[in-house]
Amino acid sequence: MSITLEQLQQEVARRAGPYFTAYQATGSPTSSTATSAVMPKLQTTSLLGGPENLWLLRRGHVYGGADITVAAADRQRLVQGYDSSAGRVTVDRNWSQPMAPGEIGEFHHLDPEQELQVAIMAGLQRCFIADSIQISPTSSYYMLDITSTKPWVTDVHQVLGAHYGWLYPYGNAPFRPYKQAGHVVLLGPFGSAMWLTLRRPAWTWVNGAESTSGPVADSDSLEVDLNYAAAAAHIEAWHHFPSRMFYAAAGNLQATQVMAATEFTRQALIWAPEPETDIGFSEVVSLPLVHAHH
């Protein structure tokens, strides 16, 4: 289920408003300038709405060619004008480097940096994946402070199961989670090495390793279902930027807030980790002794 931040951004963009791609023309005289790009895909004689007021995002991908490096300062611009007969878009600020021949541009409704990425990070906080970690009691075999080792564990409902084991989990351990001074703590008894099954927020596992920042680069990978994460980001876009989302949903051209919430609920029911169904006992359980009488 590994996805990249780029894939997630594109999927959320499709749900949150107008989104499409087009590439810079490859021949002369239709070359780009510091303030404009010519895209054959946008050339039309129709009177339909164009890309005005959308964000033009450059990732450095080239149609039919190798990727190029795009300066961070050139990554995104707002489309100020559009000449449909020529397929030319004019941006609001100069690029330091014009678009290259065949370079692909993405057109977004939400500001990719200030709105889209904010919604995605908030959505990833709603998404959880099941993860097993090994942890040792810090001070007592009857108390285990999880948050001191894993700061992303902030709620007792994130604890799905506890197991004994050195190299791997081999038996259920009784436990009771509770909150203490903002930390999630388990009551035991425990062994010197324990395995816990936890609900891990999806943003804390990036590129196969612990992360304290979440995904930041287009190629950063996440171990979460694409539709689950996109649905979460979509509803968060409604929470953070309602005016922008209402504008996109006018005339039922995009999903309403109710539709977005319903879809996230559906995806969460499919993908959110469930508590373990194995049973652990806090005391030895056996049948009562039967005394034989002679």
N, C-alpha and C positions, 0 to 999 in steps of 0.2 A: 504493500500500500504506500510505498515511498512516493512522495510528490515533491516538486520544487516550489519555491516561493513564486517564481514566475508563473507556473501553471495555476497556482492559487489566485494570484492577482488577476490573471486573465479570466478565470471562471467567475470570480466575484464581479469583475467589471461587466461581464455579460448580463449578470443579474441586476446590477445596480443602475444601469442606464445604457444609453447608446454606446456601443463598442464595435470597432471594426479595425482592420489593418489595411494598409496600402504601402506600396514601395515607390521610392524615388525613381524617376525615369533614368534609363541607361544611355540614351543617345543625346546628341547635340542637335538643335540649340535648346533643348528642354532641360538644361542643367539647373541645379539648385543654386541659391544665393545665400547670403548670410541671414536673410529675413524670409526666405520662401523656399518651397519645394514643389516640384511638378510630379504629380502622380497620375499615371494613365487610368488607373482604376477609378479615379474620382472625376474623370472627364465625362460630361454628360450635357444633354440639351434639355433635360427635364427641369421642372420648377420646384422639385421637392427640396426639403431642407438639407443643407450641407453640414460640414464639420465646424461651422462657426461656433465659438465659445466652448469647444471641446479641447481637452488637453492632448497634445501630441507628445507621445513618449518614445524615446529612442533607446533601444537596448544594445544596438550594435550588430543586430542580425542582418545579413545580406541575402536577398533572394537569389538562390542558385550559386552562392559564393561563400567564402569564409567570413567569419565574424570579424568585426573591426572594433577598435576601442573608441568609446564615446566619452568625452570629458564629462565629469560629474555636473559641471555647470551647464552643459548642453543637453542634459538628459531629458528635460521636459520644458515645453512651452505651451502657452495658450494660443489657440488659433484665432487670429483677429479678423482675417478676411479670406474670401474664397472666390475664385474665378472658375465657374463650372465649365465654361467652354474650353479652357486650357487645362483644367485639372490642377490648378495652382492654389496652394494654401499659403497664406502669409501669417507669420507668427508675431507675437506681441513684443518680443525682444530678440536682438541679434544673437545668432549662434557664433561662437568663436570658430567653429569648423562646420561648414554647410553639410547637408546630408550627402552621403556618398552615392554613386550610381548603384541602384538596386537595394539601397538600404531600406529596411522595413520600418515603418512608423505605426504605432498603435494610437488609436483615438479613443480617449476615455471621457466619461461624464464626470467622474470624481477626480479630484486632484490626486495623482498617484502617490505623492509623498505625504501631503497634509491630511488627506481624507481616506483614500483607499487603504494605505498601509495602517492607519490608525484603526480602521474597522477590522482589518485582518488580525492585528495583534489582539484586539479585544475579543474577537471571535475565537482565537486560539486559546484564550483563557477559559472559554466555555467548553472546549473540546478536551476529552480525556482519553488516554490510552492505558491499557493495563501494563504494568511493569513489575518485575520481580527484582528486588535488591537484597543484598546481604548486609546486615548491620549487626553491630555488637552492642550490648548494654553498656552504657557509659559509667554508671556508678553502682547499680544494683541489679541483681538478677530478677528483681520483681518490678523494675521500672525501666522503661525504654523511651527516651526522648527522641522522637523521629525528626522533628523540625530542626533540632540542633545540627543534624547531619544532612538532611534534605530540606532546605528552606522552603521549597515549593509545596511541602505538605503543611497545609494550613487549616484543614477541616477534618473532623473525625470520620466523616463519610468517605474520605479518600483511602481509608484502610479497609482492604477487602479480605485479607487473610494473613495468618502468621504461621510459620513452620519452623521446626527444628532442622538443623543441618549444618555441616561444615562445607562440603564441596557442592552440595545440592540439597534442595528441600526434600525431606523424607517423611516427615510426620507433622500432623496438625498440632499447633500450640494454642492453649486457651489464652484469650486476651480480652481486655476491655479498654477501648480508647476514651480519652477525655482531654479537655483543654486545660492548660495551666500556663498562665502568663503569656497567652498567645501561641504557645507550643502545643502540638499534638503529642500526647504521652500515652503509652500503653502500660497497663498493669499485667504482670506475668502470672506464673513463673516462666522464666526464659533460660535458655542455655547461653553459653559463652559466645555462640554465633547463631544468628537467626536469619531467616528469610522472610521478607514481607512482600505481599502482593498489594500494590497501591494503584490508585487512580492518578496517573501522572498528567498534568496539563501538557497539551501537545507542544506548546512553545518552548518547553524546557529540554527537549531532546532534538537537537539540530545536527545534521551531518553525522549521525551515529554517536553523538557524545553529549554530555551535560552542557546546557547553555543557560546563561543568566540574562541574555539579551533577546533571545528569540531570533528568528531568521532576519537577515538584513540584506543579503546579496541575492540576486536573481537565481543563482544556482544552488542556494542553500536547500537542503532536503529535510523533509518532515515525514515522520512515520504515522500518518493519519489519512483517513479516507478523504478524497478530494471533495465529494459532495457534502460530507459532514462538516468539514472546515469551511467550505464556501457558504453553506447555509447559515452557519454561525456568524460569519463575517457580514453576511447580507442583513441579518436582523440587527447586528450592531451598527451597521451603517444607518439604519432607520433611527436608532437611539441617539447616535452622535450627530447626524446631519439630516434632521427631518425635513428641513426646507428643500435641500437638494434632492432628497428622495421623493418628496411629494411632487416636485417639478417633473422628475423622470417618470413617475407613475401616472401623471395626468392623462386622462383619456384611456386608461388601462393599457398603456404601451409597455409598462413594466409591472412587476408584481407589487401588490399593495403590502402594507405592513402586516396585515392579518395573514395574507398568503405566505409571506416570508417567515412569520412566526410558526405557522402550521408546518411548513417544510422543515424547519429546524427541529421541531418536536419529533417529526417522523424520522429524521436522520439520527437524532439522539437515541431514539428507541432501538434503532438498528445497531449503532456503533458504540454507544457508551458502555464501558465495562460493567458487568454485573457482579454482585458479591459472590464469593465462593459458596458452593452448596455443601462442601464437606463439613462434617461435624467434628468439633474438638471438645474434649471434656476437661473440666478443671480438676477432677478427682478420678481415681481409678474406679472403673465401673466393672462389676462382676455379678454373677448370680449368687444368691444367698447360699451359705453353707448348709448342707443337709447332714445331720448327725445320724449315723446308723445306730439302732438299738438292738442289742443282742438279748 
